[in-house]
Amino acid sequence: MTAQAVRGTATGAAPALYECTIRHVRTAPVHHALRHRTYLWLVDIDRLPLLPRALRPLARFDPRDHFGGTAPTIRDAVERFLAAAGVRLEGGPVLMLTHARVLGHVFNPLTLFWCHDRGGDLVCVLAEVHNTYGERHCYLLRTDGRGVAETAKEFYVSPFFPVDGGYRMRLPPPGDHLDLSIQLRRDGGRPFTATVRGVRRPATPGRLLAAAVRHPWSTAAVTAGIRRHGVRLLLRGLPVQPRTPHRTQEGMT
């Protein structure tokens, strides 16, 4: 990376850093809210950033951290998953919004992939979800013109919600601003909403170093925050829902 932001795709959107605020609001069966500040990467999976050697511990994009973790590259993993669903990109660009591995650690509750065809048109969005039990699931979404899609919930994430209901996700492609939301809908209500809002910054060494200073070991902070809020909900008497066995999806091996 040079002192200038690198333009990594046909859209000129990546790589970039987003200084983000993540909010979770739970309204049932108890009200609970959290806010977490961090930073996320937007990268072209075919042109991953090449950092100066001294900064490489602050951002590593490792294929083992996505999908089944066995593909040689992230592009191979995306193509394998899409092929199982009958989708072909024919080499079209894929933008990934994610936490990079920092100081050897990463936990991504959600990684998003905006998948385009060779002409640059958006084909689908992949929402890859990880839970704290080491399991992974990916939703293939066909979003509308506003970036909105709905899908059934198929994966055990929070131990305080069973695997039922559905999601309404608003996932417009990132621009100068990031504005995403995921809403759980069940039993006629909307008991949980997560939002991610951020401002795009150039992906320069200086910006990365500044973000790492403001958010020390950001990925470990994500893991610690999830567990801390889980303990708070337990102490408030929220019952844990039994974890259902997760069937490995085709294309996720």
Secondary structure, DSSP 8 states (H G I E B T S, - for coil): --SS----STTS--SEEEEEEEEEEE-SSS-EEEEEEEEEEEEETTS-----GGGGGG-B--GGGSTTS-SSSHHHHHHHHHHHTT---TT--EEEEE--BBTTB---SEEEEEEE-TTS-EEEEEEEEE-TTS-EEEEEE---TTSEEEEE--S--STTS-S-SEEEEE----SSEEEEEEEEEETTEEEEEEEEEEEEEE--HHHHHHHHHHSTTHHHHHHHHHHHHHHHHHHTT------------TT--
